[in-house]
Every structure is written in C-alpha cells, then in structure tokens.
C-alpha cells in the first residue's frame, strides 16, 4: 500500500525506529514500527485485520472518515484513505480498493 504522511515530523516518527521510541517510548514505538510494516506490505486496506491485534476500524463522531489500527492501548495510529476519489460501495468504504492512505497522527482517541 502507498503511504503518505500529514507532516514530515510524523513521517520521521513512523519511518525511523529510533524516532518512534524517542517520541512514543520503547514499547509503543516498536508497535508503531510493526503496524507500519504491516501497512506497507498490504496490497489494500482489506489485508489489514479488523480483529486484534491490528483491529483496523473506522472511527465515528468527530472522527468520521478516519480509520485506526491499535498500537499500545489506548494509543492508535490514525489515517485516512488517500485514493481519489475515495472508493465507496453502497455508501460504505470499499476496503479492497483502498490502496493509498495518509497517516495523520498517533494519539489516544479516548481523551478527546
């Protein structure tokens, strides 16, 4: 899958193990690197499990249109589909057609 990043700083944190651990701590940084490897290896979003451990799922409310994968609880890697136009089928995201994503943040969505 093609991956873009909202900022250069975020790209560095997601792409470099040393930066991940510096900003997120060792355990969370290693989990982020694991998730990034899984996302890069996937052909489409459909290849990322909706069940644990990754638990790729669509978010709701003020985060509608965003998706996440779990890192170390309660932190998540947040992203959006980057395909233009966003692939939909019957009004729902067509995961098997999402081949590009944009990483927008690493956060605890429960504290919002």
ROSE-4610 file (N, C-alpha, C; in Angstrom, 1 decimal, always signed):
// ROSE-4610
residu = [X/X/X/X/X/X/X/X/X/X/X/X/X/X/X/X/X/X/X/X/X/X/X/X/X/X/X/X/X/X/X/X/X/X/X/X/X/X/X/X/X/X/X/X/X/X/X/X/X/X/X/X/X/X/X/X/X/X/X/X/X/X/X/X/X/X/X/X/X/X/X/X/X/X/X/X/X/X/X/X/X/X/X/X/X/X/X/X/X/X/X/X/X/X/X/X/X/X/X/X/X/X/X/X/X/X/X/X/X/X/X/X/X/X/X/X/X/X/X/X/X/X/X/X/X/X/X/X/X/X/X/X/X/X/X/X/X/X/X/X/X/X/X/X/X/X/X/X/X/X/X/X/X/X/X/X/X/X/X/X/X/X/X/X/X/X/X/X/X/X/X/X/X/X/X/X/X/X/X/X/X/X/X/X/X/X/X/X/X/X/X/X/X/X/X/X/X/X/X/X/X/X/X/X/X/X/X/X/X/X/X/X/X/X/X/X/X/X/X/X/X/X/X/X/X/X/X/X/X/X/X/X/X/X/X/X/X/X/X/X/X/X/X/X/X/X/X/X/X/X/X/X/X/X/X/X/X/X/X/X/X/X/X/X/X/X/X/X/X/X/X/X/X/X/X/X/X/X/X/X/X/X/X/X/X/X/X/X/X/X/X/X/X/X/X/X/X/X/X/X/X/X/X/X/X/X/X/X/X/X/X/X/X/X/X/X/X/X/X/X/X/X/X/X/X/X/X/X/X/X/X/X/X/X/X/X]
num = [1/1/1/2/2/2/3/3/3/4/4/4/5/5/5/6/6/6/7/7/7/8/8/8/9/9/9/10/10/10/11/11/11/12/12/12/13/13/13/14/14/14/15/15/15/16/16/16/17/17/17/18/18/18/19/19/19/20/20/20/21/21/21/22/22/22/23/23/23/24/24/24/25/25/25/26/26/26/27/27/27/28/28/28/29/29/29/30/30/30/31/31/31/32/32/32/33/33/33/34/34/34/35/35/35/36/36/36/37/37/37/38/38/38/39/39/39/40/40/40/41/41/41/42/42/42/43/43/43/44/44/44/45/45/45/46/46/46/47/47/47/48/48/48/49/49/49/50/50/50/51/51/51/52/52/52/53/53/53/54/54/54/55/55/55/56/56/56/57/57/57/58/58/58/59/59/59/60/60/60/61/61/61/62/62/62/63/63/63/64/64/64/65/65/65/66/66/66/67/67/67/68/68/68/69/69/69/70/70/70/71/71/71/72/72/72/73/73/73/74/74/74/75/75/75/76/76/76/77/77/77/78/78/78/79/79/79/80/80/80/81/81/81/82/82/82/83/83/83/84/84/84/85/85/85/86/86/86/87/87/87/88/88/88/89/89/89/90/90/90/91/91/91/92/92/92/93/93/93/94/94/94/95/95/95/96/96/96/97/97/97/98/98/98/99/99/99/100/100/100/101/101/101/102/102/102/103/103/103/104/104/104/105/105/105/106/106/106/107/107/107/108/108/108/109/109/109/110/110/110/111/111/111/112/112/112]
x = [+0.8/+0.0/+0.9/+0.5/+1.2/+0.8/+1.8/+1.5/+2.1/+1.3/+1.6/+1.5/+2.1/+2.1/+1.7/+0.9/+0.4/+1.6/+2.6/+3.8/+5.1/+6.2/+7.5/+7.9/+7.5/+7.8/+7.2/+5.9/+5.2/+5.8/+6.2/+6.9/+8.1/+8.9/+10.1/+9.8/+8.8/+8.4/+8.0/+7.2/+6.7/+7.7/+8.7/+9.6/+10.9/+11.3/+12.6/+12.4/+12.8/+12.6/+13.1/+14.3/+14.9/+14.0/+13.4/+12.5/+11.2/+10.7/+9.5/+9.6/+10.7/+11.0/+11.3/+11.9/+12.2/+10.9/+9.9/+8.7/+7.6/+7.6/+6.5/+6.8/+8.1/+8.6/+8.9/+9.6/+10.1/+9.0/+8.1/+7.0/+6.1/+5.6/+4.7/+5.4/+6.7/+7.5/+7.7/+8.0/+8.1/+6.8/+5.7/+4.4/+4.1/+4.4/+4.2/+5.0/+6.2/+7.0/+6.4/+5.9/+5.2/+4.0/+3.2/+2.0/+2.4/+3.4/+3.9/+4.3/+5.0/+5.5/+4.2/+3.2/+2.0/+1.3/+1.2/+0.5/+1.3/+2.6/+3.4/+3.3/+3.2/+3.2/+1.8/+0.8/-0.6/-0.8/-1.6/-2.0/-3.1/-4.0/-5.1/-5.5/-6.4/-6.8/-7.5/-8.1/-8.8/-7.8/-6.5/-5.5/-5.2/-5.6/-5.4/-6.5/-6.3/-7.3/-8.2/-9.5/-10.4/-10.4/-9.8/-9.7/-8.3/-8.2/-6.9/-5.9/-4.6/-4.0/-4.1/-4.2/-4.2/-5.6/-6.7/-8.0/-8.2/-8.1/-8.3/-9.8/-10.2/-11.6/-11.8/-13.0/-13.5/-13.9/-13.5/-13.9/-15.2/-15.8/-17.1/-17.1/-18.2/-18.4/-17.5/-16.8/-15.9/-14.7/-14.6/-13.5/-14.0/-15.3/-15.9/-15.0/-14.8/-13.9/-12.5/-12.2/-10.8/-10.9/-9.7/-9.6/-8.4/-8.3/-7.2/-6.8/-5.6/-5.1/-4.5/-4.7/-4.2/-2.7/-2.2/-0.8/-0.8/-0.2/-0.3/-1.5/-2.4/-3.6/-3.3/-3.9/-5.0/-4.6/-3.4/-2.9/-3.2/-3.5/-3.8/-3.1/-2.9/-2.3/-3.5/-3.7/-4.9/-4.5/-5.4/-5.2/-6.5/-6.3/-7.5/-7.2/-8.2/-7.9/-7.4/-6.4/-5.8/-6.2/-6.9/-7.3/-8.2/-8.1/-9.0/-9.8/-11.1/-11.9/-11.9/-12.3/-12.4/-13.3/-12.8/-13.6/-14.8/-16.0/-17.2/-18.0/-18.7/-19.6/-20.8/-22.0/-23.2/-23.1/-22.4/-22.2/-21.2/-20.5/-19.5/-18.1/-17.1/-15.7/-15.4/-15.0/-14.6/-13.1/-12.9/-11.5/-10.6/-11.1/-10.3/-9.8/-10.4/-10.0/-9.1/-9.0/-8.1/-6.7/-5.9/-4.5/-3.6/-4.1/-3.3/-3.9/-3.1/-3.5/-2.6/-3.2/-2.4/-2.5/-1.3/-1.2/-1.3/-2.3/-2.5/-2.0/-2.0/-1.5/-1.4/-0.7/-0.7/-1.2/-2.3/-3.0/-3.8/-4.2/-5.2/-6.5/-7.4/-8.7/-9.7/-9.4/-10.3/-10.3/-9.2/-9.1/-9.6/-10.5/-11.0/-12.4]
y = [-1.2/+0.0/+1.2/+2.3/+3.5/+4.3/+4.9/+5.6/+7.0/+8.0/+9.4/+9.8/+11.0/+11.5/+12.9/+13.3/+14.6/+15.6/+15.3/+16.1/+15.4/+16.1/+15.5/+14.9/+15.6/+15.0/+13.7/+13.6/+12.3/+11.3/+11.6/+10.7/+10.1/+11.0/+10.6/+9.6/+10.0/+9.1/+7.8/+7.7/+6.5/+5.6/+6.3/+5.6/+5.2/+5.9/+5.6/+5.1/+3.9/+3.2/+4.1/+4.7/+5.5/+6.7/+7.3/+8.4/+8.0/+6.8/+6.2/+6.1/+5.4/+5.2/+6.4/+7.4/+8.7/+9.4/+9.4/+10.2/+9.4/+8.1/+7.3/+6.3/+6.2/+5.2/+3.9/+3.0/+1.8/+0.9/+0.5/-0.5/+0.1/+1.3/+1.9/+2.2/+2.6/+2.8/+1.5/+0.4/-0.9/-1.3/-1.1/-1.5/-0.6/+0.7/+1.5/+1.0/+0.6/+0.1/-1.2/-2.0/-3.3/-3.0/-2.0/-1.6/-1.0/-0.2/+0.4/-0.7/-1.7/-2.8/-3.5/-3.8/-4.4/-3.6/-2.3/-1.4/-1.4/-1.3/-1.2/-2.5/-3.6/-5.0/-5.3/-4.6/-4.8/-4.3/-5.0/-4.6/-3.5/-3.8/-2.9/-2.9/-2.0/-2.0/-3.3/-4.0/-5.3/-6.3/-6.1/-7.1/-6.9/-5.8/-5.5/-5.9/-6.8/-7.4/-6.4/-6.7/-6.0/-6.5/-7.6/-8.2/-7.9/-8.1/-7.9/-8.8/-8.5/-7.4/-6.0/-6.0/-4.7/-4.0/-4.7/-4.1/-2.9/-3.0/-1.8/-1.5/-0.3/+0.0/+1.5/+1.7/+3.1/+3.8/+5.1/+5.8/+6.5/+7.1/+7.7/+9.1/+9.7/+11.1/+12.1/+12.9/+13.9/+13.3/+12.0/+11.4/+10.6/+10.8/+10.1/+10.3/+9.2/+9.2/+8.8/+8.7/+8.3/+6.8/+6.2/+4.8/+4.7/+3.6/+3.5/+2.0/+1.8/+0.5/+0.7/-0.3/-0.3/-0.3/+0.5/+0.4/-0.2/+0.4/+0.0/+0.8/+0.0/+0.6/+1.8/+2.9/+3.3/+4.0/+3.9/+4.7/+4.0/+4.8/+4.3/+5.1/+4.5/+5.1/+5.5/+6.8/+7.3/+7.6/+7.3/+7.5/+7.7/+8.2/+8.4/+7.7/+7.3/+6.8/+8.0/+7.7/+8.8/+8.6/+7.5/+7.3/+8.5/+8.9/+9.9/+9.3/+9.2/+9.5/+8.4/+8.6/+7.6/+6.5/+5.2/+4.1/+3.7/+3.9/+3.5/+2.5/+1.6/+0.7/+0.7/+1.0/+1.1/+2.0/+3.1/+4.1/+3.8/+2.7/+2.2/+2.2/+2.3/+2.3/+0.9/+0.9/-0.4/-0.7/-1.3/-1.6/-2.2/-3.1/-3.8/-2.9/-1.7/-0.8/+0.4/+0.4/+1.5/+1.0/+1.6/+1.2/+2.3/+3.4/+4.6/+5.1/+5.4/+6.0/+7.2/+8.1/+9.2/+9.1/+8.9/+8.9/+10.3/+10.5/+11.8/+12.1/+11.0/+11.2/+9.9/+9.9/+8.9/+9.5/+8.9/+9.6/+8.6/+9.1/+8.4/+9.0/+8.4/+9.0/+9.0/+8.3/+8.2/+9.5/+10.3/+11.5/+12.7/+12.6/+13.7/+14.1]
z = [+0.0/+0.0/+0.0/-0.7/-0.7/+0.5/+1.2/+2.4/+2.3/+2.7/+2.8/+4.2/+4.5/+5.9/+6.0/+7.0/+7.1/+7.3/+8.1/+8.3/+8.1/+7.9/+7.9/+9.2/+10.3/+11.6/+11.8/+11.5/+11.6/+10.7/+9.5/+8.6/+9.3/+9.9/+10.6/+11.7/+12.5/+13.7/+13.2/+12.1/+11.6/+10.9/+10.3/+9.4/+10.1/+11.2/+11.8/+13.3/+13.5/+14.8/+15.9/+15.8/+16.8/+17.2/+16.2/+16.4/+17.0/+16.6/+17.2/+18.7/+19.1/+20.5/+21.3/+20.7/+21.3/+21.6/+20.7/+20.9/+21.6/+21.5/+22.0/+23.1/+23.3/+24.3/+23.6/+24.2/+23.5/+23.1/+24.0/+23.6/+22.6/+22.7/+21.7/+20.4/+20.5/+19.3/+18.5/+19.1/+18.4/+17.8/+18.5/+18.0/+16.8/+16.8/+15.6/+14.4/+14.6/+13.6/+13.0/+13.9/+13.4/+12.5/+13.0/+12.2/+10.9/+10.9/+9.6/+8.6/+9.1/+8.3/+7.7/+8.5/+8.1/+7.0/+7.2/+6.2/+4.9/+5.0/+3.8/+3.0/+3.7/+3.0/+2.4/+2.8/+2.4/+1.0/+0.2/-1.2/-1.0/-0.1/+0.1/+1.6/+2.0/+3.4/+3.8/+2.9/+3.2/+3.8/+3.5/+4.0/+5.5/+6.1/+7.5/+8.3/+9.3/+10.0/+10.8/+10.8/+11.6/+13.1/+13.3/+14.6/+15.2/+16.6/+17.2/+16.6/+16.5/+17.2/+16.5/+15.2/+14.5/+14.7/+14.5/+14.7/+13.9/+12.6/+11.7/+11.7/+12.1/+12.1/+11.8/+11.4/+11.1/+12.4/+12.5/+13.7/+13.4/+14.5/+14.4/+15.0/+15.0/+15.6/+14.9/+15.7/+15.1/+14.3/+14.3/+13.5/+12.3/+12.0/+10.8/+9.6/+8.9/+7.7/+8.0/+9.3/+9.7/+10.1/+10.0/+10.4/+11.4/+12.1/+13.0/+13.1/+13.6/+14.0/+15.4/+16.2/+17.6/+17.7/+18.6/+19.0/+20.4/+21.4/+22.7/+23.4/+24.0/+24.5/+25.4/+25.3/+24.4/+23.1/+22.7/+21.6/+20.3/+19.2/+17.9/+16.9/+15.7/+14.5/+13.7/+13.4/+12.8/+11.3/+10.4/+9.0/+8.2/+7.0/+6.1/+4.7/+4.0/+2.6/+1.8/+1.0/+0.1/-1.3/-1.7/-3.1/-3.5/-4.7/-5.2/-6.4/-6.4/-5.2/-4.2/-3.0/-2.0/-2.5/-2.6/-3.1/-2.1/-2.6/-1.8/-2.6/-1.9/-2.4/-1.5/-2.1/-1.3/-0.1/-0.3/+0.7/+1.8/+1.7/+2.7/+2.0/+2.8/+2.3/+1.7/+0.5/-0.2/+0.1/+1.3/+1.8/+0.8/+0.0/-1.0/-2.1/-2.2/-3.3/-2.7/-1.4/-0.7/-0.8/-1.7/-1.9/-1.5/-1.0/-0.6/+0.7/+1.7/+2.9/+3.3/+4.1/+4.7/+6.2/+6.8/+8.2/+8.7/+9.7/+10.2/+11.6/+12.4/+13.8/+14.6/+15.7/+16.7/+17.9/+18.5/+19.6/+20.4/+21.6/+22.4/+22.1/+21.3/+20.9/+22.1/+23.1/+24.3/+25.1/+24.9/+25.8/+25.0/+24.1/+23.3/+23.8]
